[in-house]
Amino acid sequence: MADLITVEDPDDPRLRDYTGLTDVELRRKREPAEGLFIAEGEKVIRRAKEAGYEMRSMLLSAKWIDVMRDVIDELPAPVYAVHPELAEQVTGYHVHRGALASMQRKPLPTAGELLRSARRVVVMESVNDHTNIGAIFRSAAALGMDAVLLSPDCADPLYRRSVKVSMGAVFSVPYARLETWPKGLESVREAGFTLLALTPDDKARSLDEAAPHRMDRVALMLGAEGDGLSTQALVAADEWVRIPMSHGVDSLNVGAAAAVAFYAVATGRPES
């Protein structure tokens, strides 16, 4: 059973995992270096636990202690009970959901390990917005994508905002980082995948025409919001694909575009 510890000092060193959660640059460096990430809210905490992540500690306001009692009773990790005002002082923002957990990261698999068993893979290039990362992972989990590969400069899927937006779906879809870019794409092709670059370019074939759901192994490449895929990534692709647009709209937010494309890749339309 976890120890339930009341904390009244925002500078208590035991709360260090939770300090400055709104300082993106600090947390972006510190969390991977220290092997931790923050899960926020009851559902996300439970999903992280169910996915096998070890809990370092929890930070709860009083009203959440009973809600999380079953989790508390199963854990050896300490649980810090604090007033909402103190939680805000420590974290830097009002913790609306009243429950935070510091979780231990797992070692990432290699791209090669994921590619051996996958058939439908997402490849992200330079996606640095944590909201978009979370949205893409949520759609990938919901629509049957098997794995996610990240270019070296993509944002951290386990950053608090990404985890929150994904509603814990980042725990459901395995991911790895390609060590080099775009050279790392060669290993994806060598594993038998067709590299499809999603782009609004007129030269691209529509997803209906390309029919990726009929392909044996597909790696769908997505670029960052606004910039899209780089020239180097587009050159490395086997084929360019696009989502047909109406009413003069030329593109979608990358999160929305990903959901549409994942459906076409993983499921497709029923055969006529």
Buried (B, 14 or more C-beta within 10 A) or exposed (E): EBEBEEBEEBEBEEBBBBBEBEEBEEBBEBBBEBEBBBBBBBBBBBBBBEEEBEBBBBBBBEEBBEEBEEBBEEBEBBBBBBEBEBBBBBBEEEBEBBBBBBBBBEEBBBBEEBBEEBBBBBBBBBBBBBBBBBBBBBBBBBBBBBBBBBBEEBBBBBBBBBBBBBBBBBBBBBBBBBEEBBEBBEBBBEBEBBBBBBBBEEEBEEBEEBBBBEBEBBBBBBBBBEEBBBEEBBEBBBEBBBBEEEEEEEBBBBBBBBBBBBBBBBEBEEEE
